[in-house]
Amino acid sequence: MRILGPDERLSDGTATVASVGNFDGVHRGHRYLIDKVVQQATKRGCKSALVTFDPHPRLVLNPEMPFEILTTFDEKVRLIEPLKIDYLLCLPFTPVFSRLSSEEFVETVMVQQLHAIEWIMGEDHGVGRDRSGEKNSLHNVMCKYHIIPFIIDLLEQQRRVVSSTRIRVEIINGRIVEAVEMLGHPYLISTERIPGLNIGSRLGFPTLNFKRPPSQKVLPPAGVYAAELEFENFLKPGALYFGECPTFTNRSVHFEFHSFDGGEPFPDCGESARLRLHGFVRKDRAFSTADELSAQIHDDVRTVRNFFMKEKSHAINQGTEKGNRRRIRQR
Protein backbone atom coordinates (compact mmCIF):
# COMPACT_ATOMS: atom_id res chain seq x y z
CA MET A 1 0.00 0.00 0.00
CA ARG A 2 1.33 3.41 -0.97
CA ILE A 3 0.44 6.41 1.21
CA LEU A 4 -0.21 9.54 -0.85
CA GLY A 5 0.52 13.03 0.39
CA PRO A 6 -2.23 15.67 0.22
CA ASP A 7 -0.93 17.17 -3.03
CA GLU A 8 0.03 13.97 -4.83
CA ARG A 9 -1.74 12.96 -8.00
CA LEU A 10 -1.75 9.59 -9.67
CA SER A 11 -0.36 9.38 -13.19
CA ASP A 12 -2.82 10.01 -15.99
CA GLY A 13 -2.92 6.37 -17.00
CA THR A 14 -3.97 5.18 -13.53
CA ALA A 15 -7.69 4.78 -12.81
CA THR A 16 -9.10 3.82 -9.42
CA VAL A 17 -12.10 2.47 -7.62
CA ALA A 18 -12.19 4.54 -4.44
CA SER A 19 -13.98 5.15 -1.17
CA VAL A 20 -13.94 8.06 1.28
CA GLY A 21 -14.26 8.03 5.06
CA ASN A 22 -12.71 8.54 8.46
CA PHE A 23 -12.38 4.75 8.90
CA ASP A 24 -11.97 5.36 12.64
CA GLY A 25 -11.26 1.98 14.21
CA VAL A 26 -11.19 0.20 10.83
CA HIS A 27 -14.06 -1.92 12.12
CA ARG A 28 -16.03 -4.74 10.46
CA GLY A 29 -18.24 -2.28 8.60
CA HIS A 30 -15.22 -0.46 7.19
CA ARG A 31 -13.60 -3.75 6.23
CA TYR A 32 -16.77 -4.85 4.46
CA LEU A 33 -16.66 -1.64 2.41
CA ILE A 34 -12.90 -1.89 1.78
CA ASP A 35 -13.32 -5.47 0.53
CA LYS A 36 -15.86 -4.15 -1.99
CA VAL A 37 -13.37 -1.51 -3.15
CA VAL A 38 -10.72 -4.17 -3.76
CA GLN A 39 -13.20 -6.52 -5.46
CA GLN A 40 -14.52 -3.83 -7.79
CA ALA A 41 -11.02 -2.59 -8.62
CA THR A 42 -10.00 -6.13 -9.55
CA LYS A 43 -13.15 -6.54 -11.60
CA ARG A 44 -12.55 -3.26 -13.43
CA GLY A 45 -8.84 -3.92 -13.95
CA CYS A 46 -7.72 -0.80 -12.09
CA LYS A 47 -6.26 0.26 -8.73
CA SER A 48 -8.00 0.54 -5.35
CA ALA A 49 -7.85 3.70 -3.25
CA LEU A 50 -9.09 5.08 0.06
CA VAL A 51 -9.38 8.71 1.11
CA THR A 52 -9.21 9.55 4.80
CA PHE A 53 -8.65 12.63 6.96
CA ASP A 54 -6.32 13.74 9.73
CA PRO A 55 -7.29 15.04 12.20
CA HIS A 56 -10.79 13.63 12.56
CA PRO A 57 -13.25 16.22 11.15
CA ARG A 58 -15.17 16.44 14.42
CA LEU A 59 -12.05 17.71 16.20
CA VAL A 60 -11.97 20.61 13.72
CA LEU A 61 -15.67 21.31 13.21
CA ASN A 62 -16.64 21.07 16.90
CA PRO A 63 -13.47 21.74 18.93
CA GLU A 64 -15.54 22.70 21.97
CA MET A 65 -17.20 19.28 22.11
CA PRO A 66 -15.35 16.40 23.84
CA PHE A 67 -14.43 13.76 21.27
CA GLU A 68 -12.00 10.83 21.26
CA ILE A 69 -10.78 8.72 18.36
CA LEU A 70 -10.38 4.96 18.12
CA THR A 71 -7.31 5.07 15.88
CA THR A 72 -4.50 7.52 15.28
CA PHE A 73 -3.40 7.84 11.66
CA ASP A 74 -0.46 5.46 12.21
CA GLU A 75 -2.79 2.88 13.78
CA LYS A 76 -5.20 3.28 10.89
CA VAL A 77 -2.40 2.60 8.42
CA ARG A 78 -1.38 -0.51 10.37
CA LEU A 79 -4.93 -1.88 10.23
CA ILE A 80 -5.61 -1.01 6.57
CA GLU A 81 -2.26 -2.21 5.21
CA PRO A 82 -3.14 -5.96 5.15
CA LEU A 83 -6.43 -5.32 3.30
CA LYS A 84 -4.83 -5.13 -0.19
CA ILE A 85 -5.58 -1.46 -0.85
CA ASP A 86 -3.20 0.07 -3.41
CA TYR A 87 -3.37 3.74 -2.35
CA LEU A 88 -4.26 5.55 0.86
CA LEU A 89 -4.69 9.31 0.45
CA CYS A 90 -4.63 11.25 3.72
CA LEU A 91 -5.99 14.79 3.53
CA PRO A 92 -5.39 17.37 6.29
CA PHE A 93 -8.83 18.37 7.56
CA THR A 94 -8.75 22.12 8.15
CA PRO A 95 -11.44 24.82 8.43
CA VAL A 96 -10.62 25.85 4.86
CA PHE A 97 -10.93 22.26 3.60
CA SER A 98 -14.25 21.87 5.43
CA ARG A 99 -15.75 24.65 3.30
CA LEU A 100 -15.26 22.77 0.03
CA SER A 101 -18.53 21.95 -1.70
CA SER A 102 -19.25 18.38 -2.72
CA GLU A 103 -18.50 19.28 -6.34
CA GLU A 104 -15.18 20.89 -5.42
CA PHE A 105 -14.24 17.79 -3.44
CA VAL A 106 -15.18 15.44 -6.29
CA GLU A 107 -13.32 17.52 -8.88
CA THR A 108 -10.10 18.12 -6.92
CA VAL A 109 -9.77 14.83 -5.02
CA MET A 110 -11.67 12.10 -6.81
CA VAL A 111 -11.06 13.29 -10.37
CA GLN A 112 -7.79 15.22 -10.41
CA GLN A 113 -5.88 13.28 -7.76
CA LEU A 114 -7.26 9.74 -7.95
CA HIS A 115 -8.83 9.52 -11.44
CA ALA A 116 -11.70 7.61 -9.86
CA ILE A 117 -14.08 5.79 -12.18
CA GLU A 118 -16.17 4.22 -9.40
CA TRP A 119 -16.96 5.30 -5.84
CA ILE A 120 -17.92 2.70 -3.22
CA MET A 121 -19.99 4.27 -0.45
CA GLY A 122 -22.38 3.48 2.37
CA GLU A 123 -26.02 4.32 1.89
CA ASP A 124 -25.82 7.39 4.18
CA HIS A 125 -22.55 8.82 2.87
CA GLY A 126 -21.94 12.44 1.91
CA VAL A 127 -19.04 14.86 1.50
CA GLY A 128 -18.54 18.62 1.35
CA ARG A 129 -20.12 21.52 3.20
CA ASP A 130 -23.45 20.83 1.48
CA ARG A 131 -23.56 17.12 2.39
CA SER A 132 -26.84 17.70 4.25
CA GLY A 133 -28.48 19.30 1.25
CA GLU A 134 -30.37 17.66 -1.61
CA LYS A 135 -30.26 13.88 -1.21
CA ASN A 136 -29.15 13.19 -4.78
CA SER A 137 -26.79 16.18 -5.18
CA LEU A 138 -23.61 14.13 -4.74
CA HIS A 139 -24.80 11.52 -7.23
CA ASN A 140 -25.55 14.30 -9.72
CA VAL A 141 -22.01 15.62 -9.30
CA MET A 142 -20.57 12.12 -9.76
CA CYS A 143 -22.58 11.67 -12.91
CA LYS A 144 -21.17 14.94 -14.24
CA TYR A 145 -17.64 13.61 -13.81
CA HIS A 146 -18.48 10.10 -15.05
CA ILE A 147 -17.92 8.40 -11.70
CA ILE A 148 -20.17 5.41 -11.07
CA PRO A 149 -21.61 5.21 -7.53
CA PHE A 150 -21.69 1.76 -5.94
CA ILE A 151 -23.93 1.86 -2.86
CA ILE A 152 -23.66 -0.84 -0.20
CA ASP A 153 -25.85 -1.47 2.83
CA LEU A 154 -24.37 -0.70 6.23
CA LEU A 155 -23.14 -3.79 8.08
CA GLU A 156 -25.34 -4.82 10.99
CA GLN A 157 -24.67 -6.94 14.07
CA GLN A 158 -27.55 -8.09 16.25
CA ARG A 159 -29.84 -5.86 14.16
CA ARG A 160 -27.79 -2.74 14.95
CA VAL A 161 -25.41 -0.99 12.54
CA VAL A 162 -21.74 -1.50 13.41
CA SER A 163 -20.37 1.99 14.04
CA SER A 164 -17.36 3.77 15.52
CA THR A 165 -19.72 5.54 17.93
CA ARG A 166 -21.00 2.25 19.38
CA ILE A 167 -17.46 0.91 19.70
CA ARG A 168 -16.30 4.02 21.57
CA VAL A 169 -19.09 3.53 24.11
CA GLU A 170 -18.17 -0.13 24.64
CA ILE A 171 -14.48 0.65 25.22
CA ILE A 172 -15.17 3.56 27.59
CA ASN A 173 -17.35 1.20 29.64
CA GLY A 174 -14.75 -1.57 29.67
CA ARG A 175 -16.76 -3.92 27.45
CA ILE A 176 -13.72 -4.90 25.40
CA VAL A 177 -14.99 -8.26 24.14
CA GLU A 178 -18.08 -6.54 22.71
CA ALA A 179 -15.93 -3.83 21.14
CA VAL A 180 -13.57 -6.41 19.63
CA GLU A 181 -16.53 -8.28 18.16
CA MET A 182 -17.57 -5.15 16.27
CA LEU A 183 -14.01 -4.15 15.38
CA GLY A 184 -13.14 -7.57 14.01
CA HIS A 185 -9.71 -7.27 15.64
CA PRO A 186 -8.23 -6.49 19.08
CA TYR A 187 -8.36 -2.85 20.13
CA LEU A 188 -5.04 -1.33 19.04
CA ILE A 189 -3.06 1.16 21.16
CA SER A 190 0.28 2.40 19.82
CA THR A 191 2.58 3.66 22.54
CA GLU A 192 6.21 4.07 23.64
CA ARG A 193 8.13 2.10 26.23
CA ILE A 194 9.26 4.07 29.28
CA PRO A 195 11.44 3.19 32.31
CA GLY A 196 9.71 1.41 35.19
CA LEU A 197 10.39 1.12 38.92
CA ASN A 198 10.86 -2.68 38.92
CA ILE A 199 7.95 -3.12 41.32
CA GLY A 200 6.48 -5.87 39.13
CA SER A 201 9.76 -7.80 39.21
CA ARG A 202 9.89 -7.58 43.02
CA LEU A 203 6.35 -8.99 43.13
CA GLY A 204 7.34 -11.87 40.86
CA PHE A 205 5.70 -10.50 37.69
CA PRO A 206 8.16 -8.40 35.64
CA THR A 207 6.50 -5.86 33.38
CA LEU A 208 7.27 -3.49 30.53
CA ASN A 209 6.05 0.07 31.12
CA PHE A 210 4.45 2.18 28.39
CA LYS A 211 3.27 5.77 28.05
CA ARG A 212 -0.35 6.78 28.11
CA PRO A 213 -1.25 7.56 24.46
CA PRO A 214 -2.40 11.01 23.24
CA SER A 215 -5.32 12.53 25.11
CA GLN A 216 -7.68 12.25 22.13
CA LYS A 217 -7.37 8.45 22.07
CA VAL A 218 -10.27 6.41 23.48
CA LEU A 219 -9.09 4.45 26.53
CA PRO A 220 -10.87 1.87 28.69
CA PRO A 221 -11.28 2.18 32.48
CA ALA A 222 -8.21 1.64 34.65
CA GLY A 223 -7.75 -2.04 35.42
CA VAL A 224 -6.36 -5.35 34.15
CA TYR A 225 -6.83 -6.71 30.62
CA ALA A 226 -6.04 -9.71 28.47
CA ALA A 227 -3.75 -8.28 25.81
CA GLU A 228 -0.95 -8.87 23.35
CA LEU A 229 2.23 -6.91 22.73
CA GLU A 230 3.06 -6.41 19.05
CA PHE A 231 6.70 -5.62 18.34
CA GLU A 232 8.94 -6.34 15.34
CA ASN A 233 6.17 -8.40 13.75
CA PHE A 234 5.74 -10.70 16.73
CA LEU A 235 2.72 -11.03 19.02
CA LYS A 236 3.26 -11.89 22.68
CA PRO A 237 0.22 -12.64 24.88
CA GLY A 238 0.11 -11.39 28.45
CA ALA A 239 -1.64 -9.45 31.19
CA LEU A 240 -1.93 -5.68 30.81
CA TYR A 241 -2.42 -3.21 33.65
CA PHE A 242 -3.63 0.33 32.97
CA GLY A 243 -3.73 2.92 35.74
CA GLU A 244 -1.65 4.92 38.20
CA CYS A 245 -0.53 2.17 40.64
CA PRO A 246 -2.53 3.35 43.69
CA THR A 247 -1.11 0.64 45.96
CA PHE A 248 2.44 1.99 45.89
CA THR A 249 3.28 5.19 44.10
CA ASN A 250 0.26 6.88 42.56
CA ARG A 251 2.29 7.36 39.39
CA SER A 252 0.98 9.09 36.32
CA VAL A 253 -1.39 6.95 34.29
CA HIS A 254 0.52 4.40 32.22
CA PHE A 255 0.45 0.80 30.97
CA GLU A 256 2.33 -2.19 32.37
CA PHE A 257 2.53 -5.40 30.34
CA HIS A 258 3.53 -8.79 31.79
CA SER A 259 4.43 -11.16 28.95
CA PHE A 260 3.70 -14.88 29.04
CA ASP A 261 6.15 -15.40 26.21
CA GLY A 262 9.92 -14.84 26.52
CA GLY A 263 12.74 -15.37 24.08
CA GLU A 264 11.69 -12.91 21.39
CA PRO A 265 12.73 -9.23 21.21
CA PHE A 266 11.14 -6.61 23.47
CA PRO A 267 11.15 -2.87 22.74
CA ASP A 268 13.83 -0.79 24.45
CA CYS A 269 12.91 2.37 26.34
CA GLY A 270 12.02 5.04 23.78
CA GLU A 271 10.92 2.50 21.15
CA SER A 272 7.33 2.22 19.99
CA ALA A 273 5.18 -0.88 20.14
CA ARG A 274 1.49 -1.74 19.93
CA LEU A 275 -0.78 -3.12 22.64
CA ARG A 276 -3.75 -5.18 21.45
CA LEU A 277 -6.61 -5.43 23.96
CA HIS A 278 -8.76 -8.58 23.88
CA GLY A 279 -10.77 -8.55 27.09
CA PHE A 280 -11.38 -6.89 30.46
CA VAL A 281 -10.40 -8.75 33.68
CA ARG A 282 -11.02 -6.43 36.64
CA LYS A 283 -11.14 -2.79 37.73
CA ASP A 284 -8.16 -1.06 39.31
CA ARG A 285 -7.98 -0.77 43.10
CA ALA A 286 -5.49 -0.23 45.93
CA PHE A 287 -4.28 -3.15 48.06
CA SER A 288 -3.27 -3.10 51.72
CA THR A 289 0.03 -4.97 51.31
CA ALA A 290 2.44 -6.08 48.62
CA ASP A 291 1.57 -9.72 49.37
CA GLU A 292 -2.12 -9.02 48.80
CA LEU A 293 -1.34 -7.36 45.46
CA SER A 294 0.97 -10.22 44.46
CA ALA A 295 -1.77 -12.77 45.19
CA GLN A 296 -4.23 -10.77 43.10
CA ILE A 297 -1.80 -10.53 40.20
CA HIS A 298 -1.37 -14.30 40.37
CA ASP A 299 -5.16 -14.66 40.03
CA ASP A 300 -5.21 -12.09 37.20
CA VAL A 301 -2.53 -13.97 35.26
CA ARG A 302 -4.46 -17.24 35.64
CA THR A 303 -7.64 -15.50 34.45
CA VAL A 304 -5.88 -14.05 31.42
CA ARG A 305 -4.31 -17.39 30.50
CA ASN A 306 -7.75 -19.02 30.70
CA PHE A 307 -9.16 -16.22 28.54
CA PHE A 308 -6.61 -16.88 25.82
CA MET A 309 -7.13 -20.63 26.04
CA LYS A 310 -10.86 -20.12 25.44
CA GLU A 311 -10.14 -17.68 22.62
CA LYS A 312 -7.72 -20.17 21.07
CA SER A 313 -10.27 -22.96 21.36
CA HIS A 314 -12.90 -20.79 19.69
CA ALA A 315 -10.47 -19.89 16.89
CA ILE A 316 -9.68 -23.57 16.30
CA ASN A 317 -13.39 -24.32 16.07
CA GLN A 318 -13.72 -21.50 13.55
CA GLY A 319 -10.70 -22.75 11.61
CA THR A 320 -8.72 -19.55 12.08
CA GLU A 321 -6.22 -20.38 14.84
CA LYS A 322 -2.57 -19.81 13.92
CA GLY A 323 -1.18 -19.58 17.47
CA ASN A 324 -0.75 -16.61 19.79
CA ARG A 325 3.03 -16.61 19.41
CA ARG A 326 3.35 -15.93 15.71
CA ARG A 327 4.95 -13.73 13.14
CA ILE A 328 2.52 -11.32 11.49
CA ARG A 329 2.15 -11.81 7.77
CA GLN A 330 3.44 -8.89 5.71
CA ARG A 331 2.33 -7.96 2.25
Secondary structure, DSSP 8 states (H G I E B T S, - for coil): -EEE-TT----TT--EEEEE---TT--HHHHHHHHHHHHHHHHHTSEEEEEEEES-HHHHH-TTS---BS--HHHHHHHHGGGT-SEEEEEE--HHHHT--HHHHIIIIIIIIT-EEEEEEETT---STTTTS-TTHHHHHHHHTT-EEEEE---EETTEE--HHHHHHHHHTT-HHHHHHHHTS-EEEEEEEE---SHHHHTT---EEEE---TTB----SEEEEEEEEETTEEEEEEEEEE--TTTT---SEEEEEES--SS----TT-EEEEEEEEEEEE----SSHHHHHHHHHHHHHHHHHHHHHHHHHHHHHT----SS-B----
